[in-house]
Amino acid sequence: MALAGSLVLAAVAVPASVAAAPATGRGHTADPQDAALDFDSAAYTTITVTVDGRPMSVRWYKEICYVADPVTAAARQPGGPGGGTTTIPNTACGYQSMNVFVPESAFGDQRTPIYVAVNNSGWKASYIRASVTAGTSYSSSTSTVGAALKAGYVFADVANRSRGLAGADGSAPGKAPAAVVDAKAAVRYLRLNDAAMPGSAERIVVNGTSGGGALVSILGASGNSAEYTPYLAAIGAAGIDAKGRSTLRDDVFAVNAYCPITDLGNADSAYEWLYSVLATRDATGSNPSPEDATAIAARFTAYEKSLGLRNPDGSRLTAATMLDTIEKEVVRSAETYLRADPAHTIPPLGGTFEITSGAPGTAPTTKSYVNDWIDADPATGTVRSVDMAKYLAFVATQAKLKTTPAFDAVGVHGNTTSGTETDLFGPPTRTYLNYTEYGWNHNDVAGDGSGIDDTGLTWKQYTAKKSTTVDDQVHLINPMDFIGTSADTAPNWYVRHGTRDRDTAFTVSVNLDRALAADPQVRNLNYQLAWNQPHAGDYDVPEAMAWIADTVRKAGNPLASRPRG
């Protein structure tokens, strides 16, 4: 059963030798548990890149292992070209390390933000990558890398374990909450070595898209929760002493989350409700399992009511008001877009949207879609009306709707090939475990260890057992369970979800926004459905980076009131 509540850890002193460590040397930590995690400020390679046409020197601290006891990965990992495998060179710590890039303007700057990129997609494990490469040219208007370097921010690529990771021992060591635990461990490494590293660990900005958007959301929501301490201790994360007590913080300053695939335990019901309430599945020929869709959608009303959320005008956010709420967000998105630039237009009713899309590495294609759903007045920059039934059908024509269930389909009705997130859950010795009540109760794959057919227990009976861990796993990756609790939720949030994004229900990001708005710890919340954007991120680099710069400026000097620990 899930542990009750989220506990705030008292801020404790960083060991004196860490606090006093010179920026040009190693941390020399007093705690022997952390000694292996000292940052070596001399261990870098200088590379040259070009940003906006100007050369820039960058110090590259390569593949820093941010835990003392990393999990050894298999040399061959699934997910290669054509669904094959990929060989990784760093089996010792390739999924628990970070590349740190310091632009020349930040060489001696301990005040500048640390921009942390997590590169997960679909909650998949993320092997270490280098977003900054020698000789590459970047534009600060289209590249977060270029914009961060130009602004003088330290840029960090953080790898982490998650689903799909193959361990050297044949296990699956990326099961939830591994990705969150690793992200917290990376933050703790930066805090441990704050005095020795360029940049300020009090100004950590985390950015992620899709599964990465979900990861930075739970990281930002669950700061310093004691529920993660045993998991952190198991991998030798910084700031866990010999008695298993936390001596460091893992809260972050700001979150940039794009299309977060989050609240997985309720994502199926949210998805089916959204695309069933106005018969979108039927209208678009995407309803292969109507009985399942109806049954799963029926669970949404009670869940939404249980959240107790409100809209900005004070009205209650329920299933009965959700469509109207989404419509208002779409209108706000369109009007924001129209008013941002006189050149911005929305096709008139009967006109066409020309939409270009394409997977990375493939030639883009442009398709035309008739606008039968939004009536905008370009002269005033306002929206006259939105037909929600036709809008949702428009969204569903951009990309075919997901299966039913959308996120926990493996094992349901004999499905063993689905790519849904079912394999994020269960023990590391098992390929997957259904993590929703519907998925569990409708699993009929004999011998997979999941469902009534193999255990003889319903979901409620199974999760009532003290030995059960799958409900803990669901809880520990869900920001909705930590926002508004005693966990130290990040004070600054920038959340975007494209108006053409069918990968998760709009209800998920709306709920995240409303929950954050009700949390008194959140001081700066910038949420929007991004006009005419699909399931993607970092499409608004100037806007997002301007928000970061303004947020950092208003926060003041991080060294003036830096918390200890």
C-alpha positions as CSV (number, residue, x, y, z in Angstrom):
1,M,0.0,0.0,0.0
2,A,1.2,3.5,-0.7
3,L,2.9,5.3,2.2
4,A,0.6,7.9,3.8
5,G,1.4,11.5,3.0
6,S,4.4,13.3,1.7
7,L,6.8,14.5,4.4
8,V,8.9,17.6,4.3
9,L,12.5,17.1,5.4
10,A,13.8,19.7,7.7
11,A,16.6,21.8,6.1
12,V,19.8,20.6,7.5
13,A,23.3,21.9,7.2
14,V,25.5,20.9,4.3
15,P,28.8,19.6,5.7
16,A,31.0,22.6,6.4
17,S,33.8,21.5,4.1
18,V,31.2,21.4,1.2
19,A,29.9,24.9,2.0
20,A,33.5,26.2,2.0
21,A,34.8,24.3,-1.1
22,P,36.4,26.6,-3.6
23,A,34.9,26.9,-7.0
24,T,38.2,25.8,-8.6
25,G,38.7,22.6,-6.6
26,R,37.0,19.4,-5.6
27,G,34.2,19.4,-3.0
28,H,36.1,17.2,-0.4
29,T,32.9,16.2,1.3
30,A,33.1,15.3,5.0
31,D,30.4,12.6,4.7
32,P,32.0,9.4,3.6
33,Q,28.8,8.3,1.9
34,D,29.2,11.3,-0.4
35,A,32.9,11.2,-0.9
36,A,32.6,9.3,-4.2
37,L,30.4,12.1,-5.6
38,D,32.8,15.0,-5.3
39,F,32.8,17.2,-8.4
40,D,36.2,17.6,-10.2
41,S,36.2,21.1,-11.6
42,A,39.4,20.3,-13.6
43,A,37.9,17.3,-15.4
44,Y,36.6,19.0,-18.5
45,T,37.2,19.3,-22.2
46,T,36.9,22.6,-24.0
47,I,34.8,22.6,-27.1
48,T,33.8,25.4,-29.5
49,V,30.2,26.0,-30.7
50,T,28.5,28.8,-32.6
51,V,25.5,30.6,-31.2
52,D,23.7,33.1,-33.5
53,G,26.8,33.2,-35.7
54,R,29.3,33.9,-32.9
55,P,31.8,31.3,-31.6
56,M,31.6,30.3,-28.0
57,S,33.9,28.2,-25.8
58,V,32.1,25.6,-23.7
59,R,33.5,23.4,-20.9
60,W,32.2,19.9,-21.2
61,Y,32.2,17.8,-18.0
62,K,31.5,14.4,-19.6
63,E,29.3,11.7,-18.2
64,I,29.4,12.5,-14.5
65,C,28.0,9.6,-12.6
66,Y,25.6,11.2,-10.1
67,V,25.1,8.2,-7.9
68,A,27.6,6.1,-5.9
69,D,26.0,2.7,-6.6
70,P,24.7,2.8,-10.2
71,V,22.8,-0.1,-11.7
72,T,24.8,-1.9,-14.4
73,A,23.0,-2.1,-17.7
74,A,23.3,-4.7,-20.4
75,A,25.5,-3.8,-23.3
76,R,22.7,-4.4,-25.8
77,Q,19.5,-2.4,-25.2
78,P,16.1,-2.7,-26.9
79,G,14.9,0.0,-29.2
80,G,17.4,0.1,-32.0
81,P,16.7,0.8,-35.7
82,G,13.7,-1.1,-37.0
83,G,12.8,-2.2,-33.5
84,G,16.1,-4.0,-33.0
85,T,18.8,-3.4,-30.3
86,T,21.4,-0.7,-29.6
87,T,24.8,-1.3,-28.1
88,I,25.8,1.2,-25.4
89,P,29.4,1.9,-24.5
90,N,28.8,3.0,-20.9
91,T,27.2,0.0,-19.1
92,A,28.5,1.0,-15.7
93,C,26.6,4.4,-15.4
94,G,25.2,5.3,-18.8
95,Y,21.7,5.6,-17.4
96,Q,22.6,7.5,-14.2
97,S,25.0,10.1,-15.4
98,M,24.9,13.7,-16.7
99,N,26.7,15.8,-19.2
100,V,27.3,19.3,-17.9
101,F,28.1,22.1,-20.3
102,V,29.4,25.5,-19.1
103,P,29.5,28.5,-21.5
104,E,32.4,30.8,-21.1
105,S,30.3,33.5,-19.5
106,A,29.5,31.1,-16.6
107,F,33.0,29.8,-16.0
108,G,33.2,31.5,-12.6
109,D,29.5,32.3,-12.1
110,Q,27.7,30.6,-9.1
111,R,24.6,32.6,-9.6
112,T,23.5,31.6,-13.0
113,P,20.7,29.0,-13.5
114,I,21.3,25.4,-14.2
115,Y,19.1,24.3,-17.1
116,V,18.5,20.6,-16.8
117,A,17.1,18.6,-19.8
118,V,15.6,15.2,-19.3
119,N,15.3,13.4,-22.6
120,N,12.7,10.7,-22.0
121,S,10.0,9.9,-24.5
122,G,7.0,7.8,-23.6
123,W,8.5,7.2,-20.1
124,K,11.3,5.2,-21.8
125,A,14.8,4.9,-20.3
126,S,17.1,7.7,-21.4
127,Y,20.7,6.9,-22.1
128,I,23.2,9.7,-21.6
129,R,23.3,12.1,-24.5
130,A,25.2,15.3,-25.4
131,S,23.0,18.1,-26.7
132,V,26.0,20.3,-27.1
133,T,28.5,19.1,-29.7
134,A,31.7,20.6,-30.9
135,G,31.5,22.6,-34.1
136,T,27.7,22.8,-34.1
137,S,25.8,26.0,-34.8
138,Y,22.8,26.9,-32.7
139,S,20.1,29.6,-33.0
140,S,18.8,31.1,-29.8
141,S,15.4,31.6,-31.4
142,T,14.8,27.9,-32.2
143,S,17.1,25.9,-29.9
144,T,16.9,25.6,-26.2
145,V,20.6,24.7,-26.2
146,G,21.5,27.8,-28.1
147,A,19.2,30.0,-26.0
148,A,20.5,28.6,-22.7
149,L,24.2,28.9,-23.6
150,K,23.6,32.5,-24.9
151,A,21.9,33.4,-21.7
152,G,24.9,32.1,-19.8
153,Y,23.2,29.2,-18.2
154,V,24.9,25.9,-17.3
155,F,23.3,23.3,-19.5
156,A,22.9,19.7,-18.2
157,D,21.7,16.6,-20.0
158,V,20.5,14.1,-17.4
159,A,20.1,10.4,-18.2
160,N,17.9,8.1,-16.1
161,R,16.5,4.6,-15.8
162,S,12.9,3.9,-16.8
163,R,10.9,1.4,-18.7
164,G,12.6,-0.7,-21.4
165,L,16.0,-0.7,-19.6
166,A,17.7,-4.0,-19.7
167,G,19.9,-4.8,-16.7
168,A,23.1,-6.7,-17.0
169,D,21.6,-9.4,-14.7
170,G,18.6,-9.8,-17.0
171,S,16.3,-7.8,-14.9
172,A,14.3,-4.7,-15.8
173,P,15.8,-2.1,-13.3
174,G,13.9,0.9,-14.7
175,K,10.5,0.2,-13.1
176,A,8.7,3.1,-11.5
177,P,9.7,5.1,-9.6
178,A,13.3,4.7,-10.9
179,A,13.1,7.7,-13.3
180,V,12.0,10.0,-10.5
181,V,14.5,8.7,-8.1
182,D,17.3,9.2,-10.6
183,A,16.2,12.7,-11.4
184,K,16.1,13.5,-7.7
185,A,19.6,12.0,-7.3
186,A,20.9,14.3,-10.1
187,V,19.5,17.3,-8.3
188,R,21.1,16.1,-5.1
189,Y,24.4,15.8,-6.9
190,L,24.2,19.4,-8.0
191,R,23.3,20.5,-4.4
192,L,26.1,18.5,-2.9
193,N,28.6,20.2,-5.2
194,D,27.0,23.6,-5.5
195,A,30.0,25.5,-4.1
196,A,32.4,23.7,-6.4
197,M,30.4,23.9,-9.6
198,P,29.5,26.8,-11.9
199,G,25.8,27.7,-11.6
200,S,23.5,27.7,-8.7
201,A,21.7,24.7,-7.4
202,E,19.1,27.1,-6.1
203,R,18.2,28.0,-9.7
204,I,17.7,24.6,-11.2
205,V,15.2,24.7,-14.1
206,V,14.1,21.3,-15.4
207,N,12.7,20.8,-18.9
208,G,11.0,17.8,-20.4
209,T,8.5,16.8,-23.1
210,S,6.0,14.0,-23.1
211,G,7.3,11.3,-20.7
212,G,10.0,13.9,-19.9
213,G,7.3,16.4,-19.2
214,A,5.7,14.0,-16.8
215,L,9.1,13.3,-15.2
216,V,9.8,17.0,-14.5
217,S,6.3,17.4,-13.2
218,I,6.6,14.8,-10.5
219,L,10.2,16.0,-9.8
220,G,8.9,19.5,-9.3
221,A,5.9,18.4,-7.3
222,S,7.5,16.1,-4.8
223,G,10.5,18.0,-3.6
224,N,12.1,16.6,-0.4
225,S,9.4,14.0,0.1
226,A,10.7,11.3,2.5
227,E,8.9,8.6,0.6
228,Y,11.7,8.4,-1.9
229,T,14.5,8.2,0.7
230,P,14.8,4.3,0.7
231,Y,15.0,4.3,-3.1
232,L,17.7,7.1,-3.1
233,A,19.7,5.2,-0.5
234,A,19.7,2.0,-2.6
235,I,21.5,3.7,-5.5
236,G,23.9,5.8,-3.4
237,A,22.4,9.1,-4.0
238,A,24.0,12.2,-2.5
239,G,22.8,13.3,0.9
240,I,21.7,10.0,2.4
241,D,23.8,9.3,5.4
242,A,24.8,5.9,6.9
243,K,21.6,5.8,8.9
244,G,19.4,6.3,5.9
245,R,18.5,9.9,6.7
246,S,18.4,12.7,4.2
247,T,20.9,15.5,4.6
248,L,20.3,17.3,1.2
249,R,17.3,18.7,-0.6
250,D,15.9,17.7,-4.0
251,D,13.4,20.4,-4.7
252,V,13.8,22.5,-7.8
253,F,13.4,26.2,-8.7
254,A,11.3,25.9,-11.9
255,V,9.6,23.4,-14.2
256,N,9.2,23.6,-18.0
257,A,6.8,20.8,-18.8
258,Y,5.5,20.1,-22.3
259,C,2.6,17.8,-23.0
260,P,3.2,15.8,-19.8
261,I,2.1,12.2,-20.0
262,T,1.2,12.1,-16.3
263,D,-1.4,11.0,-13.8
264,L,-1.1,7.5,-15.4
265,G,-3.3,5.8,-12.9
266,N,-6.2,7.9,-14.2
267,A,-5.1,8.7,-17.7
268,D,-7.1,5.9,-19.3
269,S,-10.4,7.1,-17.9
270,A,-9.6,10.7,-18.7
271,Y,-8.8,9.7,-22.3
272,E,-11.9,7.6,-22.9
273,W,-14.1,10.2,-21.3
274,L,-12.8,13.0,-23.5
275,Y,-13.1,11.0,-26.7
276,S,-16.4,9.4,-25.8
277,V,-18.4,12.2,-24.3
278,L,-19.1,13.7,-27.7
279,A,-18.7,10.4,-29.6
280,T,-15.4,11.3,-31.1
281,R,-14.2,7.7,-31.4
282,D,-17.3,6.8,-33.3
283,A,-17.2,9.9,-35.5
284,T,-13.6,9.2,-36.5
285,G,-13.9,5.4,-36.8
286,S,-11.5,4.9,-33.9
287,N,-13.7,2.8,-31.5
288,P,-12.7,-0.8,-31.9
289,S,-13.6,-1.6,-28.3
290,P,-16.8,0.4,-27.5
291,E,-17.8,-1.6,-24.4
292,D,-14.3,-1.1,-22.9
293,A,-14.3,2.6,-23.8
294,T,-17.7,3.2,-22.2
295,A,-16.8,1.3,-19.0
296,I,-13.4,3.1,-18.6
297,A,-14.9,6.5,-19.4
298,A,-17.5,5.9,-16.7
299,R,-14.8,6.1,-14.0
300,F,-13.8,9.7,-14.9
301,T,-16.7,11.5,-13.2
302,A,-16.0,10.2,-9.7
303,Y,-12.3,10.8,-10.1
304,E,-12.6,14.4,-11.3
305,K,-15.0,15.1,-8.4
306,S,-12.5,13.6,-5.9
307,L,-9.9,16.2,-6.9
308,G,-12.0,19.1,-5.6
309,L,-10.4,21.5,-8.1
310,R,-11.7,24.9,-9.2
311,N,-11.3,27.1,-12.2
312,P,-9.8,30.6,-12.1
313,D,-13.3,32.1,-11.8
314,G,-14.0,30.0,-8.7
315,S,-16.3,27.5,-10.3
316,R,-15.9,23.9,-9.5
317,L,-14.1,21.8,-12.1
318,T,-16.1,18.6,-12.6
319,A,-17.0,16.3,-15.4
320,A,-20.0,18.4,-16.0
321,T,-17.9,21.6,-16.5
322,M,-14.8,20.1,-18.1
323,L,-15.8,20.5,-21.7
324,D,-16.7,24.1,-21.2
325,T,-13.4,24.6,-19.4
326,I,-11.4,23.0,-22.2
327,E,-13.3,25.2,-24.7
328,K,-12.4,28.3,-22.8
329,E,-8.7,27.2,-22.9
330,V,-8.9,26.7,-26.6
331,V,-10.4,30.1,-27.1
332,R,-7.7,31.7,-24.9
333,S,-5.0,29.9,-26.9
334,A,-6.4,31.1,-30.2
335,E,-6.8,34.6,-29.1
336,T,-3.3,34.7,-27.5
337,Y,-1.9,33.5,-30.9
338,L,-3.9,36.1,-32.9
339,R,-2.9,39.0,-30.7
340,A,0.8,38.1,-30.5
341,D,1.5,39.0,-34.1
342,P,-0.5,40.8,-36.8
343,A,0.7,38.2,-39.3
344,H,-1.0,35.4,-37.3
345,T,-4.2,34.2,-38.9
346,I,-6.7,31.4,-38.4
347,P,-8.5,30.1,-41.5
348,P,-12.2,31.1,-41.7
349,L,-14.9,28.6,-41.4
350,G,-14.8,26.5,-44.6
351,G,-11.1,27.4,-45.1
352,T,-8.2,25.0,-44.5
353,F,-5.5,24.4,-42.0
354,E,-2.3,23.5,-43.8
355,I,-0.4,21.2,-41.4
356,T,3.1,20.0,-41.9
357,S,4.3,17.0,-39.9
358,G,6.8,14.2,-40.0
359,A,8.8,11.9,-37.8
360,P,12.5,12.8,-37.1
361,G,14.6,11.7,-40.0
362,T,11.8,11.5,-42.5
363,A,10.6,14.0,-45.1
364,P,7.8,16.3,-43.8
365,T,4.4,16.1,-45.4
366,T,1.7,18.7,-45.6
367,K,-1.9,17.9,-45.4
368,S,-5.0,20.1,-45.6
369,Y,-7.8,20.0,-43.0
370,V,-11.1,21.8,-43.4
371,N,-11.8,24.3,-40.6
372,D,-15.3,23.4,-39.5
373,W,-14.9,24.0,-35.8
374,I,-13.5,27.5,-34.9
375,D,-14.9,30.9,-36.0
376,A,-12.3,33.6,-35.4
377,D,-12.4,37.3,-36.1
378,P,-9.0,38.4,-37.3
379,A,-9.8,42.1,-37.1
380,T,-10.4,42.0,-33.4
381,G,-8.3,39.0,-32.5
382,T,-11.2,37.2,-30.9
383,V,-13.0,33.9,-31.3
384,R,-16.7,34.0,-32.0
385,S,-17.4,30.3,-31.4
386,V,-15.9,26.8,-31.1
387,D,-17.8,23.6,-31.9
388,M,-16.3,21.2,-29.4
389,A,-17.6,18.0,-31.1
390,K,-16.0,19.0,-34.4
391,Y,-12.8,20.3,-32.6
392,L,-12.2,16.9,-30.9
393,A,-12.8,15.2,-34.2
394,F,-10.2,17.6,-35.8
395,V,-7.7,16.6,-33.1
396,A,-8.4,12.9,-33.7
397,T,-7.8,13.2,-37.4
398,Q,-4.2,14.5,-36.9
399,A,-3.2,11.2,-35.5
400,K,-5.3,8.1,-34.9
401,L,-6.7,7.8,-31.4
402,K,-4.9,5.5,-29.1
403,T,-6.0,2.0,-28.3
404,T,-8.5,1.2,-25.5
405,P,-7.1,1.2,-22.9
406,A,-4.8,4.0,-24.0
407,F,-2.0,3.6,-21.4
408,D,-2.5,0.2,-19.7
409,A,-3.4,-2.1,-22.6
410,V,-0.8,-4.9,-22.3
411,G,-2.4,-8.2,-21.2
412,V,-5.9,-6.9,-21.8
413,H,-7.9,-9.1,-24.2
414,G,-4.8,-11.0,-25.1
415,N,-2.8,-7.9,-26.2
416,T,0.9,-8.6,-25.7
417,T,2.3,-6.3,-28.3
418,S,1.0,-2.9,-27.1
419,G,3.6,-0.2,-26.5
420,T,1.6,1.3,-23.6
421,E,3.2,2.1,-20.3
422,T,2.2,-1.2,-18.6
423,D,5.9,-2.3,-18.6
424,L,6.8,0.7,-16.4
425,F,5.2,-1.2,-13.5
426,G,5.8,-4.4,-11.5
427,P,8.9,-5.9,-10.0
428,P,12.2,-5.9,-12.0
429,T,11.9,-9.6,-12.5
430,R,8.6,-9.3,-14.4
431,T,8.1,-7.8,-17.9
432,Y,5.0,-5.9,-17.0
433,L,2.2,-5.6,-14.5
434,N,-1.2,-3.9,-15.0
435,Y,-1.4,-0.8,-12.9
436,T,-5.1,0.2,-13.3
437,E,-8.1,-1.5,-11.9
438,Y,-9.6,-2.0,-15.4
439,G,-6.4,-3.3,-16.9
440,W,-5.9,-5.7,-14.0
441,N,-9.5,-7.0,-13.9
442,H,-9.5,-7.5,-17.7
443,N,-6.1,-9.1,-18.1
444,D,-6.5,-12.6,-19.7
445,V,-3.0,-13.5,-20.6
446,A,-2.2,-16.6,-18.7
447,G,1.1,-16.8,-16.9
448,D,2.1,-13.2,-17.1
449,G,1.6,-12.8,-13.3
450,S,-0.9,-9.9,-13.7
451,G,-4.6,-9.9,-13.2
452,I,-7.3,-12.0,-11.7
453,D,-6.6,-14.9,-14.0
454,D,-3.1,-15.4,-12.5
455,T,-3.6,-14.2,-8.9
456,G,-7.2,-15.0,-8.2
457,L,-7.5,-11.5,-6.8
458,T,-9.4,-8.5,-8.0
459,W,-7.5,-5.2,-8.2
460,K,-8.9,-4.0,-4.8
461,Q,-8.0,-7.3,-3.2
462,Y,-4.5,-7.4,-4.7
463,T,-3.6,-3.8,-3.7
464,A,-5.0,-4.3,-0.2
465,K,-2.2,-6.7,0.5
466,K,0.7,-5.1,2.5
467,S,3.2,-6.7,0.2
468,T,1.8,-5.0,-2.9
469,T,4.0,-2.4,-4.6
470,V,2.3,-1.5,-7.8
471,D,0.0,1.0,-6.2
472,D,3.1,2.6,-4.6
473,Q,4.7,2.8,-8.0
474,V,1.6,4.6,-9.5
475,H,1.6,7.0,-6.5
476,L,5.3,7.9,-6.6
477,I,5.2,9.1,-10.3
478,N,2.0,11.1,-10.0
479,P,2.4,14.8,-9.3
480,M,-1.3,15.1,-8.4
481,D,-0.6,13.1,-5.3
482,F,2.0,15.6,-4.0
483,I,0.8,19.0,-5.1
484,G,-0.8,20.8,-2.2
485,T,0.8,18.5,0.4
486,S,3.7,19.1,2.7
487,A,6.2,18.2,-0.2
488,D,8.2,21.2,-1.4
489,T,6.6,21.9,-4.7
490,A,8.6,24.1,-7.1
491,P,7.4,27.7,-6.9
492,N,7.6,28.3,-10.7
493,W,5.9,26.4,-13.5
494,Y,5.6,26.8,-17.3
495,V,3.3,24.1,-18.7
496,R,2.3,23.7,-22.4
497,H,0.0,21.2,-24.1
498,G,-0.7,21.6,-27.8
499,T,-4.2,22.1,-29.1
500,R,-3.7,19.3,-31.6
501,D,-2.1,16.9,-29.1
502,R,-4.1,13.6,-29.0
503,D,-1.4,11.7,-27.0
504,T,-3.0,12.4,-23.6
505,A,-6.3,14.0,-22.7
506,F,-6.5,17.8,-22.3
507,T,-8.1,17.1,-18.9
508,V,-4.7,15.9,-17.6
509,S,-2.9,19.2,-18.1
510,V,-6.0,21.2,-17.1
511,N,-6.1,19.3,-13.8
512,L,-2.4,19.8,-13.3
513,D,-2.7,23.5,-13.8
514,R,-5.7,23.9,-11.4
515,A,-4.0,21.8,-8.7
516,L,-0.8,24.0,-9.0
517,A,-2.9,27.1,-8.9
518,A,-4.4,26.0,-5.5
519,D,-1.0,25.2,-4.0
520,P,0.2,28.2,-1.9
521,Q,3.8,27.2,-2.6
522,V,3.4,28.0,-6.3
523,R,4.0,31.6,-6.9
524,N,4.4,31.8,-10.7
525,L,2.2,29.6,-12.9
526,N,2.1,30.0,-16.7
527,Y,-0.2,27.4,-18.3
528,Q,-1.6,27.3,-21.8
529,L,-2.8,25.1,-24.5
530,A,-0.3,26.0,-27.2
531,W,-2.1,27.0,-30.4
532,N,-2.0,24.5,-33.3
533,Q,0.8,22.5,-31.8
534,P,0.9,18.6,-31.8
535,H,2.5,16.3,-29.3
536,A,5.8,18.2,-29.1
537,G,7.9,20.6,-27.0
538,D,10.3,23.4,-27.2
539,Y,8.4,25.1,-30.1
540,D,8.3,28.4,-28.3
541,V,11.9,28.9,-27.3
542,P,11.9,32.7,-27.1
543,E,8.8,32.8,-25.0
544,A,9.9,30.0,-22.7
545,M,13.4,31.4,-22.2
546,A,12.0,34.9,-21.6
547,W,9.8,33.5,-18.9
548,I,12.8,31.8,-17.3
549,A,14.9,35.0,-17.4
550,D,12.1,37.0,-15.9
551,T,11.5,34.4,-13.2
552,V,15.2,34.3,-12.3
553,R,15.4,38.1,-12.2
554,K,12.4,38.4,-9.8
555,A,13.9,35.7,-7.5
556,G,17.0,37.7,-6.9
557,N,20.5,36.7,-5.9
558,P,20.5,32.9,-5.1
559,L,23.6,33.4,-2.9
560,A,22.0,36.0,-0.7
561,S,19.6,33.7,0.9
562,R,20.7,30.3,-0.1
563,P,19.1,27.6,2.1
564,R,21.5,25.1,3.6
565,G,21.2,21.5,2.6
